[in-house]
Amino acid sequence: MRVHLITKDAAPALGDVRAMGRGDVLALSDDATQRKDWGRYVDGIGQAITNGAEVTQAANWPQRYVPGIDQ
C-alpha cells in the first residue's frame, strides 16, 4: 500500500500518482487545488482512480494510514 498526500506546497511526482492502484491511498489537502500544476494532477488522479486507488480529503482521512503526518 502506498500513501501520498497532495498539498498546495508539496506533492509526489506526477508519475507516482498515475502509477497508484488498488490498495493505495491519495489524500488531498483543502488547498491542493491552488497548485499551479493542479490540472496535471487532476489527470493523474483520474488515472489513479481508474487503477483502483482511493482518493480522499485529508481532513476526512484517518491518521492511522500515514504515520508521521500531522493532520
N, CA, C and O atoms as a MOPAC input file, in Angstrom:
PM7 MOZYME 1SCF
protein

 N      0.84700 1    -1.18200 1     0.00000 1
 C      0.00000 1     0.00000 1     0.00000 1
 C      0.88600 1     1.23500 1     0.00000 1
 O      1.77600 1     1.38200 1     0.83700 1
 N      0.62700 1     2.11000 1    -0.94400 1
 C      1.31300 1     3.40500 1    -0.99500 1
 C      0.34400 1     4.47200 1    -0.53400 1
 O     -0.85400 1     4.40300 1    -0.80800 1
 N      0.87300 1     5.45700 1     0.16700 1
 C      0.06500 1     6.56300 1     0.65200 1
 C      0.76000 1     7.85100 1     0.25200 1
 O      1.94800 1     8.02900 1     0.51800 1
 N      0.02300 1     8.74600 1    -0.38300 1
 C      0.57800 1    10.04300 1    -0.79000 1
 C     -0.37100 1    11.15500 1    -0.36000 1
 O     -1.58600 1    10.96700 1    -0.29300 1
 N      0.20300 1    12.30600 1    -0.07500 1
 C     -0.55600 1    13.49200 1     0.30600 1
 C     -0.22900 1    14.61200 1    -0.67300 1
 O      0.94100 1    14.88000 1    -0.94700 1
 N     -1.26200 1    15.26600 1    -1.20200 1
 C     -1.05400 1    16.42100 1    -2.08500 1
 C     -1.54400 1    17.66200 1    -1.35500 1
 O     -2.68300 1    17.72100 1    -0.89300 1
 N     -0.66000 1    18.65700 1    -1.26000 1
 C     -0.99600 1    19.95300 1    -0.67600 1
 C     -0.63100 1    21.03200 1    -1.68600 1
 O     -0.10600 1    20.73000 1    -2.75800 1
 N     -0.90500 1    22.27200 1    -1.35200 1
 C     -0.54300 1    23.38200 1    -2.23300 1
 C      0.96600 1    23.43000 1    -2.45600 1
 O      1.43000 1    23.76400 1    -3.54600 1
 N      1.72000 1    23.09600 1    -1.42200 1
 C      3.17300 1    23.25900 1    -1.48000 1
 C      3.96500 1    21.98100 1    -1.67600 1
 O      5.17700 1    22.04200 1    -1.88400 1
 N      3.32400 1    20.83000 1    -1.61600 1
 C      4.05100 1    19.56600 1    -1.73500 1
 C      3.17200 1    18.50300 1    -2.37700 1
 O      1.96300 1    18.43800 1    -2.15200 1
 N      3.82000 1    17.68100 1    -3.17600 1
 C      3.09600 1    16.59500 1    -3.83600 1
 C      4.09000 1    15.55000 1    -4.31100 1
 O      5.25500 1    15.86200 1    -4.56000 1
 N      3.63600 1    14.31200 1    -4.43800 1
 C      4.50700 1    13.28400 1    -5.00300 1
 C      4.71500 1    13.56300 1    -6.49100 1
 O      4.00400 1    14.37100 1    -7.08800 1
 N      5.67700 1    12.89800 1    -7.06600 1
 C      5.89000 1    13.02400 1    -8.50900 1
 C      4.61300 1    12.62000 1    -9.24500 1
 O      3.92900 1    11.67900 1    -8.83900 1
 N      4.29900 1    13.32000 1   -10.30900 1
 C      3.08600 1    13.04600 1   -11.07100 1
 C      3.03500 1    11.59500 1   -11.55000 1
 O      1.97200 1    10.97600 1   -11.54200 1
 N      4.16800 1    11.06000 1   -11.96100 1
 C      4.23100 1     9.65800 1   -12.38700 1
 C      3.87000 1     8.69500 1   -11.27400 1
 O      3.27000 1     7.64900 1   -11.51800 1
 N      4.24200 1     9.05300 1   -10.03600 1
 C      3.88200 1     8.21400 1    -8.89300 1
 C      2.37500 1     8.21700 1    -8.67000 1
 O      1.79100 1     7.19100 1    -8.32100 1
 N      1.75100 1     9.37000 1    -8.87400 1
 C      0.28200 1     9.44900 1    -8.73500 1
 C     -0.37800 1     8.59300 1    -9.80700 1
 O     -1.28600 1     7.81600 1    -9.51300 1
 N      0.07300 1     8.73200 1   -11.03900 1
 C     -0.51800 1     7.95200 1   -12.13500 1
 C     -0.34700 1     6.45100 1   -11.94600 1
 O     -1.17800 1     5.67100 1   -12.41000 1
 N      0.72000 1     6.03800 1   -11.27000 1
 C      1.00900 1     4.61300 1   -11.08300 1
 C      0.26900 1     4.01000 1    -9.89500 1
 O      0.33200 1     2.79800 1    -9.68600 1
 N     -0.42500 1     4.82300 1    -9.12000 1
 C     -1.14600 1     4.30500 1    -7.96400 1
 C     -2.27600 1     3.39200 1    -8.40900 1
 O     -2.83600 1     3.56000 1    -9.49200 1
 N     -2.60500 1     2.41800 1    -7.55700 1
 C     -3.65500 1     1.47300 1    -7.91000 1
 C     -4.33600 1     0.90600 1    -6.68200 1
 O     -4.29100 1     1.49600 1    -5.60200 1
 N     -4.96300 1    -0.23600 1    -6.85300 1
 C     -5.73300 1    -0.88300 1    -5.79200 1
 C     -4.90800 1    -0.98900 1    -4.51100 1
 O     -3.76900 1    -1.45700 1    -4.52300 1
 N     -5.51300 1    -0.54100 1    -3.39600 1
 C     -4.85000 1    -0.58300 1    -2.10700 1
 C     -4.08200 1     0.67800 1    -1.75700 1
 O     -3.68500 1     0.85800 1    -0.60500 1
 N     -3.86600 1     1.55500 1    -2.73000 1
 C     -3.15400 1     2.81100 1    -2.49300 1
 C     -4.13900 1     3.89900 1    -2.08600 1
 O     -5.31600 1     3.85400 1    -2.44400 1
 N     -3.63800 1     4.88500 1    -1.32800 1
 C     -4.46900 1     5.97900 1    -0.84800 1
 C     -3.82700 1     7.30700 1    -1.22300 1
 O     -2.63800 1     7.51400 1    -0.98200 1
 N     -4.60400 1     8.20100 1    -1.80800 1
 C     -4.16100 1     9.54900 1    -2.14000 1
 C     -5.04000 1    10.52400 1    -1.37000 1
 O     -6.25100 1    10.57700 1    -1.58400 1
 N     -4.43000 1    11.29500 1    -0.47400 1
 C     -5.16800 1    12.27200 1     0.32800 1
 C     -4.89600 1    13.67100 1    -0.22100 1
 O     -3.75800 1    14.02100 1    -0.53500 1
 N     -5.95400 1    14.45300 1    -0.33000 1
 C     -5.85400 1    15.81700 1    -0.85200 1
 C     -6.14800 1    16.81200 1     0.25800 1
 O     -7.18400 1    16.72100 1     0.91500 1
 N     -5.24400 1    17.76000 1     0.47100 1
 C     -5.49800 1    18.80200 1     1.46100 1
 C     -6.48200 1    19.81400 1     0.88200 1
 O     -6.72200 1    19.84000 1    -0.32500 1
 N     -7.03900 1    20.63500 1     1.74400 1
 C     -8.01900 1    21.63100 1     1.30000 1
 C     -7.43300 1    22.61000 1     0.28900 1
 O     -8.16500 1    23.13500 1    -0.55000 1
 N     -6.13200 1    22.86400 1     0.35200 1
 C     -5.50700 1    23.83700 1    -0.54300 1
 C     -4.87400 1    23.19900 1    -1.77700 1
 O     -4.22500 1    23.89800 1    -2.55500 1
 N     -5.04200 1    21.90800 1    -1.97400 1
 C     -4.40400 1    21.21500 1    -3.10300 1
 C     -4.79500 1    21.81500 1    -4.45100 1
 O     -3.97600 1    21.84500 1    -5.36900 1
 N     -6.02600 1    22.28900 1    -4.58200 1
 C     -6.49100 1    22.84100 1    -5.86500 1
 C     -5.84200 1    24.17800 1    -6.19500 1
 O     -6.02500 1    24.69300 1    -7.29800 1
 N     -5.09500 1    24.74400 1    -5.27100 1
 C     -4.40900 1    26.00800 1    -5.51600 1
 C     -3.03500 1    25.80900 1    -6.15100 1
 O     -2.34200 1    26.78500 1    -6.44000 1
 N     -2.63800 1    24.56700 1    -6.36900 1
 C     -1.35800 1    24.30000 1    -7.01500 1
 C     -1.37500 1    24.85700 1    -8.43900 1
 O     -2.40000 1    24.78800 1    -9.11800 1
 N     -0.26900 1    25.39700 1    -8.88500 1
 C     -0.19600 1    25.91500 1   -10.26000 1
 C     -0.30900 1    24.78900 1   -11.28100 1
 O     -0.76200 1    25.00700 1   -12.40500 1
 N      0.10000 1    23.59100 1   -10.89200 1
 C      0.03600 1    22.44300 1   -11.80200 1
 C     -1.14800 1    21.51800 1   -11.48000 1
 O     -1.11700 1    20.33000 1   -11.80100 1
 N     -2.18100 1    22.06500 1   -10.84900 1
 C     -3.32400 1    21.26200 1   -10.42300 1
 C     -3.95600 1    20.50600 1   -11.58800 1
 O     -4.33700 1    19.34600 1   -11.43000 1
 N     -4.07300 1    21.13000 1   -12.73900 1
 C     -4.67600 1    20.46700 1   -13.90500 1
 C     -3.96100 1    19.17800 1   -14.27200 1
 O     -4.60600 1    18.19300 1   -14.63400 1
 N     -2.65800 1    19.17300 1   -14.18400 1
 C     -1.88700 1    17.96200 1   -14.47400 1
 C     -2.16800 1    16.89700 1   -13.41700 1
 O     -2.27000 1    15.71200 1   -13.73200 1
 N     -2.29300 1    17.32700 1   -12.16200 1
 C     -2.58100 1    16.36300 1   -11.10000 1
 C     -3.99300 1    15.79500 1   -11.23200 1
 O     -4.21300 1    14.62700 1   -10.91000 1
 N     -4.94200 1    16.58400 1   -11.69400 1
 C     -6.30200 1    16.07000 1   -11.90900 1
 C     -6.25700 1    14.90300 1   -12.89400 1
 O     -6.92700 1    13.89000 1   -12.69200 1
 N     -5.47500 1    15.04500 1   -13.94600 1
 C     -5.32500 1    13.96500 1   -14.91400 1
 C     -4.71200 1    12.73100 1   -14.25600 1
 O     -5.18000 1    11.61200 1   -14.47000 1
 N     -3.67400 1    12.93300 1   -13.46400 1
 C     -3.03200 1    11.81400 1   -12.77400 1
 C     -3.94400 1    11.14900 1   -11.75900 1
 O     -3.93100 1     9.92700 1   -11.60800 1
 N     -4.73700 1    11.95500 1   -11.06200 1
 C     -5.68000 1    11.41800 1   -10.08300 1
 C     -6.72900 1    10.55100 1   -10.78800 1
 O     -7.11500 1     9.49600 1   -10.28400 1
 N     -7.18200 1    11.00800 1   -11.95200 1
 C     -8.13100 1    10.20600 1   -12.72800 1
 C     -7.55400 1     8.84300 1   -13.08300 1
 O     -8.25500 1     7.83300 1   -13.01500 1
 N     -6.29500 1     8.80900 1   -13.45600 1
 C     -5.64200 1     7.53500 1   -13.77900 1
 C     -5.54000 1     6.65600 1   -12.53600 1
 O     -5.76600 1     5.44800 1   -12.60400 1
 N     -5.19900 1     7.26900 1   -11.39400 1
 C     -5.09600 1     6.50400 1   -10.14800 1
 C     -6.44400 1     5.88600 1    -9.78000 1
 O     -6.51000 1     4.72900 1    -9.36500 1
 N     -7.51200 1     6.65900 1    -9.93400 1
 C     -8.85400 1     6.13900 1    -9.63600 1
 C     -9.19000 1     4.98900 1   -10.57500 1
 O     -9.71800 1     3.96500 1   -10.14000 1
 N     -8.88900 1     5.14900 1   -11.84400 1
 C     -9.13400 1     4.08700 1   -12.82400 1
 C     -8.38400 1     2.81300 1   -12.44000 1
 O     -8.87500 1     1.70600 1   -12.66200 1
 N     -7.19400 1     2.97700 1   -11.86300 1
 C     -6.38600 1     1.83000 1   -11.44200 1
 C     -6.84400 1     1.23800 1   -10.11000 1
 O     -6.33300 1     0.19800 1    -9.69200 1
 N     -7.80500 1     1.88800 1    -9.43600 1
 C     -8.35000 1     1.35300 1    -8.20400 1
 C     -7.89200 1     2.03400 1    -6.92600 1
 O     -8.22000 1     1.56600 1    -5.83600 1
 N     -7.14100 1     3.13100 1    -7.03000 1
 C     -6.68500 1     3.83700 1    -5.83100 1
 C     -7.84100 1     4.56000 1    -5.15500 1
 O     -8.81900 1     4.93800 1    -5.79900 1
 N     -7.71300 1     4.74400 1    -3.84900 1
 C     -8.69200 1     5.51200 1    -3.08600 1
 C     -8.21300 1     6.95300 1    -3.01100 1
 O     -7.05100 1     7.20500 1    -2.69300 1
 N     -9.09500 1     7.89700 1    -3.30000 1
 C     -8.77600 1     9.32300 1    -3.20400 1
 C     -9.72900 1     9.93400 1    -2.18700 1
 O    -10.93900 1     9.72300 1    -2.25500 1
 N     -9.17800 1    10.69200 1    -1.24200 1
 C     -9.98000 1    11.24700 1    -0.16700 1
 C     -9.44700 1    12.60500 1     0.25100 1
 O     -8.30200 1    12.94900 1    -0.04100 1
 N    -10.27400 1    13.36900 1     0.93000 1
 C     -9.81500 1    14.63500 1     1.50700 1
 C     -8.97900 1    14.31400 1     2.73200 1
 O     -9.33300 1    13.43700 1     3.51900 1
 N     -7.88000 1    15.01800 1     2.89400 1
 C     -7.00200 1    14.77600 1     4.03500 1
 C     -7.74100 1    14.97400 1     5.35200 1
 O     -7.49000 1    14.24300 1     6.31000 1
 N     -8.64400 1    15.94200 1     5.41900 1
 C     -9.37300 1    16.21900 1     6.66100 1
 C    -10.27700 1    15.05400 1     7.07200 1
 O    -10.57100 1    14.89000 1     8.25600 1
 N    -10.71400 1    14.25400 1     6.11600 1
 C    -11.60600 1    13.12900 1     6.39400 1
 C    -10.87900 1    11.79600 1     6.46200 1
 O    -11.49900 1    10.74000 1     6.58900 1
 N     -9.59900 1    11.85800 1     6.37800 1
 C     -8.79500 1    10.66800 1     6.21000 1
 C     -8.21800 1    10.22800 1     7.54200 1
 O     -7.59000 1    11.03000 1     8.23300 1
 N     -8.41300 1     8.99100 1     7.91200 1
 C     -7.88400 1     8.52200 1     9.19900 1
 C     -6.37500 1     8.67100 1     9.28900 1
 O     -5.64700 1     8.27500 1     8.37900 1
 N     -5.91700 1     9.23400 1    10.37200 1
 C     -4.48900 1     9.47000 1    10.55600 1
 C     -3.71100 1     8.16000 1    10.60700 1
 O     -2.51000 1     8.15200 1    10.33600 1
 N     -4.36000 1     7.06800 1    10.94500 1
 C     -3.65800 1     5.79100 1    11.07400 1
 C     -2.99000 1     5.33900 1     9.78200 1
 O     -2.08500 1     4.50500 1     9.81400 1
 N     -3.42600 1     5.88000 1     8.64200 1
 C     -2.82400 1     5.46200 1     7.37100 1
 C     -1.41100 1     6.00300 1     7.17600 1
 O     -0.59000 1     5.35400 1     6.52900 1
 N     -1.11500 1     7.17700 1     7.72300 1
 C      0.19000 1     7.78900 1     7.47300 1
 C      0.89000 1     8.12900 1     8.77800 1
 O      0.67300 1     9.20900 1     9.32800 1
 N      1.71300 1     7.24000 1     9.27800 1
 C      2.46900 1     7.56400 1    10.47300 1
 C      3.39700 1     8.74800 1    10.19300 1
 O      4.04000 1     8.80600 1     9.14500 1
 N      3.46100 1     9.67200 1    11.11800 1
 C      4.38100 1    10.79500 1    10.96600 1
 C      3.78800 1    12.02900 1    10.32000 1
 O      4.43900 1    13.07400 1    10.29400 1
 N      2.55900 1    11.94400 1     9.79100 1
 C      1.94200 1    13.11700 1     9.19200 1
 C      0.90600 1    13.65800 1    10.16600 1
 O     -0.03200 1    12.95500 1    10.53900 1
 N      1.08000 1    14.89800 1    10.57100 1
 C      0.12400 1    15.53300 1    11.46500 1
 C     -1.03500 1    16.06900 1    10.65500 1
 O     -0.83400 1    16.75200 1     9.65100 1
 N     -2.23800 1    15.76500 1    11.08200 1
 C     -3.41200 1    16.24600 1    10.35600 1
 C     -4.31900 1    16.99600 1    11.28900 1
 O     -5.36900 1    17.48500 1    10.87000 1

